Amino acid sequence: MTFDPIRLGVVGLGRAFVLMLPTLRNDARVKLIAAAAPRAESREAFEAEFGGRGYASVEALANDPEVEAVYIATPHQMHAEHVAAVAAAGKHILVDKPLSVTMADADNMVDVARAAGVHLIVGPSHSFDPPVLKARQIIESGQFGAVRMVQALNYTDFLYRPRRPEELRTEEGGGVLFSQGIHQIDIVRLLCGGRAKSVTAMTGAWDPERPTEGAYSALMDFDGGAFATLTYSGYAHFDSDDWMDNVAELGGAKGPESYGAARRALQNLDPVAEAKLKATRTYGAGTVPPSALSNEHFGPIIVLCDRADLRLRPGGIDIFGDTERHRVEVPLNAAPRKSVIDALVAAVRQKIAPPQTAEWGRASLEVCHAILDSAQTGETIKLTRQCGIEYREETQ
Ligand SMILES: NC(=O)c1ccc[n+]([C@@H]2O[C@H](COP(=O)([O-])OP(=O)(O)OC[C@H]3O[C@@H](n4cnc5c(N)ncnc54)[C@H](O)[C@@H]3O)[C@@H](O)[C@H]2O)c1
C-alpha cells in the first residue's frame, strides 16, 4: 500500500531548515507544499525546489487548506506566536527546540495545543538521535536493571558560530542553555525517565565580547533515584568530537583542519557583518547542508545501569556488562532525521504522540531556567513542571 505523504508547510527558511533538508528531501512520507518566510528570495528558492506555495505570513500558510502540519523553524522568541497561529488553524505542529524562551510562553503553548486538539512535537532535538532512542529501548527492556547515573559531556565551538545579536543575550534566549543545553537535557531526561526533581548548577560567561553563558555544569536528580551530571562548553578550545570517533555533531567527518575555524571566521567582524555571515548559511543562499556519514550525536554520554554501562557513540552503543562487552550497531538512515518524521507520522496519522510533546518541551525548558537560577542564587532549584514518557514511539 502506498503511503499518502503528510502535506507539510514550513515557517522560517533559515539555518534550521537547511539542516532538515536532507531529511525532508529523502523521506517520502512528507511532502513540502508551502513555506512562510519574510525574504522573497528564500520563498522563490523554495517554490523553485519544491514547487509549493510561498507565503509572506504565517497565518496565510496555516490557513492553506492543503497544509496538514507545519514545521516551525523561526528564532526561539517567535515560537509562541507562530505556534498560536498554526494551532488556531487546527494544524499539527513540529516546532524546533527550544519550545520557547520564557516559561509563561511555554505554559501558553501547552494550553493552545491542547485547546486546539493538535499534536505539538518539539523537534528536531538530539533526543531523536537513533543511538539515544536505541539506548532508551535497551533501558526499557529491563535487561540491565535500572538506570542509576548518567554522565553527559559536550565541548564545542558553539559560542563562536556566527550569530544574530539576540543569540548572545541570555534574556532573549541567547547563550548555550536555550540552544544547546536543551538538547543535553532532553537526552538525559529521556534516558532517566523524564521526571527530574531538582537541579544544582554553575554557569560560565567568560568572554566579555560574547557576554552570555558559554558553559555550565549541572547535577540533576530524578524520580526513581537516578542522578545525572551535564557539562557543556561552547568556548571552542577542546572539542569532544575527538572522543566521538571524530564524527561531528551532524554526523559528518571532523578532520584536524577544522581546528580553530569558528574563531578564525569571526575575527574582525562587527555584529552586522556577523549576522550577514550567518545569513550566508541560510536557505536560498546556495548553502549545501552538511552530509552525514554517521548518526548525529551530542557528545559523550555514559549511562550506568545496575548490570551494565552503556556508552553512546555515533555508530551504536557499547555495552559493558558484568563479564563481557559488546556493541549494538545503529546504522545511519538515508533520511538522517528519519526518527523525527517517524514521530510526526505516528502523531498525525495514528494519534500516537512521541515523548517530545509540548509538556515535554516545557519540562526541559524548566531545567534550562533552573540551571540559570541555581547558578545565580547558589541554591538547589526544585522542579515543578516535569513529565514522564507518557506515550512513546519505538523507531528502531
Ligand atoms: N535542531 C537543530 O539542529 C537546529 C539547528 C539550528 C537552529 N535550530 C533552531 O531553529 C530555530 C531557528 O534558528 P536558526 O539558526 O535557523 O535561525 P535563522 O536566523 O538562520 O533562521 C530563522 C529564519 O526565520 C525567518 N523568520 C523570521 N521571522 C519570520 C516570520 N515572521 N515568518 C517566517 N519566517 C520568519 C528568518 O527570515 C530566518 O530565515 C531556533 O529556535 C533554533 O534553536 C535548530
The ligand as a MOL file (V3000), in Angstrom:
LIG
                    3D

  0  0  0     0  0            999 V3000
M  V30 BEGIN CTAB
M  V30 COUNTS 44 48 0 0 0
M  V30 BEGIN ATOM
M  V30 1 N 17.6420 21.2610 15.6880 0
M  V30 2 C 18.6750 21.8270 15.0770 0
M  V30 3 O 19.5780 21.1330 14.5660 0
M  V30 4 C 18.7360 23.3140 14.9980 0
M  V30 5 C 19.8190 23.9350 14.3920 0
M  V30 6 C 19.8020 25.3070 14.2590 0
M  V30 7 C 18.7360 26.0190 14.7700 0
M  V30 8 N 17.7160 25.3860 15.4030 0 CHG=1
M  V30 9 C 16.5640 26.1210 15.9480 0
M  V30 10 O 15.8440 26.6830 14.8690 0
M  V30 11 C 15.3580 27.9690 15.2130 0
M  V30 12 C 15.8650 28.9740 14.1730 0
M  V30 13 O 17.2690 29.1030 14.3050 0
M  V30 14 P 18.1880 29.3550 13.0250 0
M  V30 15 O 19.5810 29.1950 13.4700 0
M  V30 16 O 17.6880 28.5600 11.8770 0 CHG=-1
M  V30 17 O 17.9090 30.9010 12.7580 0
M  V30 18 P 17.9980 31.6550 11.3610 0
M  V30 19 O 18.1070 33.0940 11.6810 0
M  V30 20 O 19.0440 31.0330 10.4880 0
M  V30 21 O 16.5960 31.3390 10.6850 0
M  V30 22 C 15.3960 31.8610 11.1470 0
M  V30 23 C 14.5430 32.1530 9.9310 0
M  V30 24 O 13.2740 32.5960 10.3650 0
M  V30 25 C 12.8370 33.5710 9.4300 0
M  V30 26 N 11.7790 34.3750 10.0130 0
M  V30 27 C 11.8810 35.4130 10.8670 0
M  V30 28 N 10.6590 35.9130 11.1340 0
M  V30 29 C 9.7740 35.1660 10.4470 0
M  V30 30 C 8.3570 35.1920 10.2980 0
M  V30 31 N 7.6080 36.0700 10.9540 0
M  V30 32 N 7.7890 34.2860 9.4970 0
M  V30 33 C 8.5300 33.3610 8.8400 0
M  V30 34 N 9.8720 33.3080 8.9290 0
M  V30 35 C 10.4890 34.1870 9.7310 0
M  V30 36 C 14.0920 34.3500 9.0920 0
M  V30 37 O 13.9580 35.0470 7.8810 0
M  V30 38 C 15.1230 33.2380 9.0240 0
M  V30 39 O 15.2430 32.7150 7.7250 0
M  V30 40 C 15.8420 28.2670 16.6230 0
M  V30 41 O 14.7950 28.0410 17.5340 0
M  V30 42 C 16.9710 27.2740 16.8330 0
M  V30 43 O 17.0610 26.8140 18.1750 0
M  V30 44 C 17.6960 24.0560 15.4960 0
M  V30 END ATOM
M  V30 BEGIN BOND
M  V30 1 1 1 2
M  V30 2 2 2 3
M  V30 3 1 2 4
M  V30 4 1 4 5
M  V30 5 2 4 44
M  V30 6 2 5 6
M  V30 7 1 6 7
M  V30 8 2 7 8
M  V30 9 1 8 9
M  V30 10 1 8 44
M  V30 11 1 9 10
M  V30 12 1 9 42
M  V30 13 1 10 11
M  V30 14 1 11 12
M  V30 15 1 11 40
M  V30 16 1 12 13
M  V30 17 1 13 14
M  V30 18 2 14 15
M  V30 19 1 14 16
M  V30 20 1 14 17
M  V30 21 1 17 18
M  V30 22 2 18 19
M  V30 23 1 18 20
M  V30 24 1 18 21
M  V30 25 1 21 22
M  V30 26 1 22 23
M  V30 27 1 23 24
M  V30 28 1 23 38
M  V30 29 1 24 25
M  V30 30 1 25 26
M  V30 31 1 25 36
M  V30 32 1 26 27
M  V30 33 1 26 35
M  V30 34 2 27 28
M  V30 35 1 28 29
M  V30 36 1 29 30
M  V30 37 2 29 35
M  V30 38 1 30 31
M  V30 39 2 30 32
M  V30 40 1 32 33
M  V30 41 2 33 34
M  V30 42 1 34 35
M  V30 43 1 36 37
M  V30 44 1 36 38
M  V30 45 1 38 39
M  V30 46 1 40 41
M  V30 47 1 40 42
M  V30 48 1 42 43
M  V30 END BOND
M  V30 END CTAB
M  END
